[in-house]
Amino acid sequence: MTVRRPSRRVSQLLGGAAILMIGLTSQPAQAAPQQGAETLAAAFDQASARSDVPRDLLAALGYAETRLDGHNGEPSASGGYGVMHLTSNPKVRTLDEAARRARLDRTDLRTSDAANVAGAAAVLRSYADQAGLTAKQRDDVNQWYGLIARYGGSSDKATARLYADAVYDLLGSGFRATTATGQVTVDGRPVAPQRGDYAAVAPLGAADMGTQSTDYGPAAWVAANSSNYTASSRESSYPINYVIIHTMQGSYAGSISWFQNAAAGTSAHYLLRSSDGAVTQMVRDKDVAYHAGNWTYNTQSIGIEHEGYVNNASWYTDAMYRSSAALTRHLCDKYGIPKTRNNIIGHNQVPGATHTDPGPNWNWTYYMQLVTGTTTPPPTWSTIVDNTTAGRFTASSNWGTSSYSAQRYGADYRFADPVAASDTAWYKVNIPATATYRVEAWYPAVAGYNTTTPYVVVTSSGNQTVHLNQTANGGGWRSLGNFTLAAGDANKVGVSRWSGNTGLVIADAIRITRV
């Protein structure tokens, strides 16, 4: 078949970073809000108080978008700025809305954390007013689900739900982010988002909705806008000789939404999520995606985008590396691509490339070992921390001590009433290397204990919370799951008192094993 070459305008956009900016009539501006104690945490507090938007909701939204990194005022691939990803492109104009609603200068909104957070809060408050949320409803984070989905800017409901779910997952698990001005902490809590019309929308990739990829079984299928790629019949039209590795310079849900935008002029075949390695395909293998910035390489390659930013290593999780390597291995086997660095390349290696991704934080050695199956088994390492281990367990005076149950680990265990506050009991562990670890908990099971005790695991990409029923399966090691833990001696696992159910929460012992 005849393959249509992209127009001159589209050819200029093949690299994926060009953004069409719209000039808007300037509004009267005011000075950017001050950061108070010059911390991002203070900026969230002040913006929340000023706009009556829940503080933790603002912080979770920013963390989902950027890991609370403003990237020195540089835009994302879709034209988003600052820790809150205020965006100005032909489809999403939250930057412009923030300038109007908060009456702040656009330069300040792009470069000042305090202004950026204040602007995002003003936009969200305007959405709440339009939706008719009362003061009481505004205090309830669960009432903001549809407004968070709207902030993401996707007109595709499955993508919008993906975006909002990511924010509410962070609210549920909690996180602790280290920023240039100190830590921003959100404690996990039970969440029950009021999804409204989105409740009937199947999560992205749900098999019963027929949205799975036909090229790669583990991937969800979401089509890019047809303006952002060229239909073809590879490998008869062009040979497939390369896999090209990219970093999105943006979030997973945001990049999916951007590739659905006809104005983007860019796309990739596959996108990978940082937290769990989830895969979405947006351009069929047979078609030519616009990702390499070089037409010849576009025709002969498959592009894989990875969630995150090149200057922040925390996005490159072990889950994403392993999932991406499995995809690359599949593509190499399917199309006869040699599993070498001559054929599996970064965007920065494409002739004429102006991009630096995947960047200096991408671990090529480890990635290629995963692709070729030559990884050295990790050294065996395991440790147990009990509530009596010297210098390794801390809890407030609200936690009592008991030896009531014979199912305890060691001499005793700690207990506390559930409350609507974290008051976490922490286990401190010296993790030898950033890698994947299995985390297990030991507790005695008693009929009157809590059925949803929150265990907080401090992963390399933020806190994750797992709930255990402590009325059953006690007296042994119970897995919380496998997690990427960062090297270093710090609090790694906690037991929170923030449970929505009655019954004592128990902190006894934890075990961490490298897998």
N, C-alpha and C positions, 0 to 999 in steps of 0.2 A: 504494500500500500504506500501511497505518497505520504511522507511525513512532513507536516507543516513546521517550518522554522518559525521561531518566535519573532515578533516584530522588533524593530530597533529599540523601542522603549523597553519591551520585556527583556531583550538581550542585556540591556544595561542593568537589569534587576536580578540577573541569574544568581549572583552571589548571596542573596537573601538578606542583605542588611539595609538596602535603600528604602527609605520611608517617604511617602508623599505627604508633605506637610501643608496644612491649609492655613493661610493667613486669616486672622480674625480681627475684627475691630477691637482695639484695646479698651479695657474698662478702667475706671479710676482705681488706683492701687493703694494699698497701705503697706507699712513696713511689715516684714515677716515677723511672726511671733518669736519671742526669745525662748531659748531652751531652758530658762530657769537655772537649774543646776548643771546646765550644759550636758545633759544626758538624754539619750533617746527615750529612756524610761520616763523621764519627766515630760518629754514631748507627748507621749501617749496619755499620761495623766491629764495634762493640760487640755489636749484636744478633746478628750472624753468629757471633761467637765464643761468645756465651752460649747460643744455640740450635742451633748447628751446622747452619745453613742457609747456602748459598753467598751471599756478600755481593753479588756482581753480580746474582744472581737476585733478591734482595730489591730492589735498586736499580732493576732493569728493570721489576719488577712495579709499583713506585711510580711510575715514569716513565710507564708505559702508562696508569695510572689517573688521575694528576693533574699530570703534568709536575713532580712533587715539590713541589707547592704545597699547603700545608695549609689555605689559605683561611680563616685566622684562626679555625679551629674551627667554621666554618659548614658545615652538611651539604650534600651533593649532593642532586639531585632524588630519588634513591633512598635517602636516609638514610645516606650514607657519609661518614666523617669522616677528616680528616688525609691526610698524604701517601700512606698505604697504603690509603686508602678502607675503613677498618674500618666495617662496615655493620650497622645494626640496623633491619630491617624484617621483616614477617611471613614472608618467604621466606629471607632471608640474614641471619645473625646472627654475623658474624665479630667484631663489637665485643664481643658478649656472650662469645664463645669466648675472646677475648683477655683479657678481665677475669678469666675463670676460670683460663685456662692460665698467664698471667703474673702473676696475683694483683695486678693494677694497678687503680687507681681509674678509673672510667669517665670522669670529667672530665679526668683526665690523659691518658687514651687519646684523647680527642677534641681536646685542645688542645696537647699537648706532642709535638713531632716525635719526640723520643727515645722516649717511651712508646709512641707510635703505631707506630713501626718495631719496637720490642721486642715489642709485642703481636702484630703481624702475623707476626713470626718465630716466636713461640711457637705460634701457630695452625698455621703451616706445619709446624713440627717435630712437632706432635701428629698431623697428617695423615701425615707420614713414618713415625712410629712405628706408626700403625694399618695402614699399608701394608707394614710389615716391612722398611723400607729399612735396610741395614747402614750402619756408619760409612763404609765405602768407597763405597757407593752414594750416600750423602748428599753426598760430595765432588764427585760428577759431576752437573753441572747438567742433563744430558740425562735423568736419572732422575726429575726432578721434574715432568715435563709433566702427568701426570694430576692431580697435587696442585695445580698452578697452575690447571688447569681447574676443579677442585673449589672453590678459593678464590673464583673468579668467581661461583659460586652459581647458574649456570644449569642447569636440568634438561634443557634442549634441547641435544643433543650437538653439533649444528652451531654453535650459539652458544657453547658451552663451548670448542669447538675454535678458533673465531675469537678468543676471549679469550686462550687459551694461546698461539696462534700469534703474537699481537701482542707478547707478552712475549719469545718466542724470536726473533722478528725483531729486536727491540732488542738482545738478546744477540749476535746475529750481526753486526749493523751497528755496535754500539757507540753511545754518545752522550756528550755533555758538557752538563750542565745547570747553569745559573747560578742559585743560590738565595740567599736572604737571608744565609746564613752561609758563602757560598763555593761553589766548584764541586764537583759530584759527577760523576765520570768513570767510564764503563765502556768498556773497550777492546773492539772487535769481535773475534770469534774464530769459527772454524768450529763450527757446532752441528749435532747430529744427534739431535733430541729423540726419546725413546722414547715414542711416542704410545699404545702399547697398544691398547685398544679403540677409541680415537679414530682410529687409522690407517684404519679402514674407513669413517669418516664423511667424506663429501665436504665440502670447504670451502664456506662459506656462499656461495650464488650460483652453484654449479657447474651449468652448463646441463644436463649429462647426468642430473642428479637432479630436473629439472623444477621448479626453485626460482626461476625468473626471473619477474619481474613481468609481468603481462599488460596493465598500464596504461602502463608506461614501460620500454621495452626494456632500457636499461642497468642497471636496478635488480634486485637480488636480492629475493626475496619471502620474508618471514617473518611469519606472522600474529600480530598482537597478540591478547592474551586477549580473548574476546568481551565480557567485563565492562567493558572499557576503551574501548568505542566503541559507537555505535548503528548498526545495519544500516539502510540507506536505499536510495533509488533516485535519487540526484542524477544529472542535473539536473532530472528531472521532479518530484521531491519538494521540492527547494530549488535556487535558482540558485547557481552558484559564482562569486562576485564578487571574492574576495581570495586572495592568497597571503600567509601569515603566516610571518615568519622568526623562528626561535628559536635560542637556544644551550642545549645540553643540561644544562649544569651537571653534567657527568659524561662518561664515556668512551663510545665507540661501542658496543663489545660490552656494556658494563654497561647502557646505555640500552635496547638491544635486549632484554636479559634482563629489565629492569624492566617494559617494556611487555608482556612475556609473563606477567607476574605479575598474577593477578586482583585482588590487593590494591592495585595501583597507582592505579586509578581515573583514569588518564591515558594518552594515546597521541599519536601524530602519524602523518601519512600517510607521510612519508619521513624518513630519517635519513642524514646525510652524515658520512663519515670524514675526519679532518683530514689524515692523511698523504698520501693519494692521491685523495681525492674520491669514494671508493666510495660507492654508494647502496644502501640497503635500504628497501623499502616494507613497511609493517606494517599499514596500513589502506587498503582500496581507495578510489579516488577517489570512488566513488558513496556511500560510507559516511561517517558523521559522527564524526570523531576528537575526543577531548576534549583540546584543547590551548590554547584561547584564553582560558579563564576567563570566557567570555561565550557563552551558548547561541546567541544570534542569529549571532554571528560564527563559532561552531563550525559551524553549519549551512551557512554561505555561504562557507566558506574551505577551503583545503588548507594544512596545517601542515607546515613543513620544519624539522627539528631539525638543528643543527650541533654536532659534537663539540667539547667544550671548556668553558671557564668564562669568564664575561664580563670578569673582571678580568685575564685573561692573553692578550695579543695573539698569542702564538706559535701558538695553535691555529688561527688564521684564515690558512691557507696559500693560496697562489695556486691550487693544485690544487683545494682545496675551493671557493673562490670560483667558479672556472670551471665545475666540475661542477654546483654549485648553480644558477648562472645559466643553464646549459643546461637544467636541469630546470624552472626557473621560466619560461623562454622557451617551452618545450614546453607547459607547463600554460596559459600565457596564450594561446598560439595555439590550443590544443585547446578551451578553454572561453570564448574571447572576452573574456578579462580584459585591460583596458587596461594597458599596460606603463608605469605611472606610480607615483609614490610614494603616490598616493591609494588604490591597489589592491594594491600590493606593500608591505606594512607590517611593522613589527616588533611583537613581542608587547607591548612597552611602549606601543604606540599603540592597542591595543584599548580601547574605553571600559570604565572600571572596572578596568583592569589594575593588579595589584600587583607585576608583574614588570618588570625593567629590561632584559631581553634583547631584541635581541642585544647591547646594551651599547655603550659609547663606543668600543670598539676595532673595531667592525664598520665597514668602509669602504663606506658607502652609495653614494658617488659612483662608485667603481670598480665596485661590484656592478651598479648600474643601467646603467652603460656596457656591461658585459658582457651584460646582459639585452637591451638595445636594439641591441647591435651597433655602438655609436658610440665604442668605445675608440680612442684615438689610438695608432697604431703606436709601440711603444717605440723610443727612440733607439738607433741602432746603436752597440754597444760590444763590444769584444773585447780580450783581453789574453793574452799568453803569458808563462809563467814557466818558465825553464830552471833546471837544477840549478846553473848558474853565475851566475844573475841576482843582482846584488849586493843583499844585505839581504832577499832574498825566498825563500831556501831554507835550511832548517836540518836537519841530521842528526847523529846521534851519531858518535863515532869508530869505531863498529862498521861503518859504511858506507864501503866502499872506492871508488876512482875508476878508471874504465877508459875507454879509447878503442878497445877491441878491435873492435867491430862498426861497419861503415860505415853501418849503418842508424841510427846515433845522431842525435839532434838537437843541433847545435852541436858543440863541441870534444870533449865527453866525457859520461859518465853515471855514476851511482852504483849500487853493488850491495852486497848483504848476504846472508848465509845465512838461511834461514827458521828461526825459533825459536818456542817457545810463549810469546811475549811480543810486545807491540806494537812498541816501539822505532821509532816512526813518523818517516819523513822528511817534513817539511812544506813546502808551498808557500804563501807568504803573498800574499794578493791584496787590493787595495783595491776592494771592490765598491761601485759608485756609488749604488745604490738597491736596496731589497728588491724582488726580482722573480724571474722564472723565467730560468734560465741553462742553456745546454748546456755540459757539462763533458766535455773530451776529454783523452786521454793519448797521449803519443808515447813509444815505447820501441823498442829494437832487439830483434828476435826471433832467439834462438839456441836450438839444440836442447836445451842443458843448463839453460836458464832455467826459471822456475817456471810451472806450468800454472794456478795459482789465486792469483795475486798480488792481495792485498787493497788496493784503493784506497778511502780513507775520504773522504767528502764531507761537510763540515760544513753542513748545511741549517738553515733557520730553525726546524725542529721537532726537531732532533737529528741525530746522525751517521748516515749511511747508508753501507754498504760494498758495493762492486761488485768482483767477482773477474774478472781478465783472464788469459787464457792467453798468457804472454810467450814461448812457443815458436813462435808463429804471428802473421801479420798485423802484423809490425813495420814500422818505417820510414815511418809515416804516422799521421795523427790517428785515434784510435779512440774512439768515443763511449762515455762512461760513463752517459749519460742526461741528462734535463732535471731540474733541481732548483730549489727556491725557496731562494735564498741571501740572507742578511741583509746590509744595508748596513754598511760599515765595513771597516777595514784589519786583517785578522787571518788566521790560518792557515785556509784554506778547503778545501784538498785535501791528503791525505797518502798515502804508500805505507807500509803496515805490513809487518812481517816475520812476522806471525802467520799462517802458511800451514800447512795440514796436509800439504802435498806437498814433495818435495825439489826442489832446483834454486834458483839464485840469484833473488832478487827484485830488480827493477830500478826505479830512480827516475831518469827522464830529464827530461821536460818535460810541462807541462799547458797547455791552452788553455781559457779560459772566455769564452763569448759570450752576450750577452743575446738572448733569443728572444721 
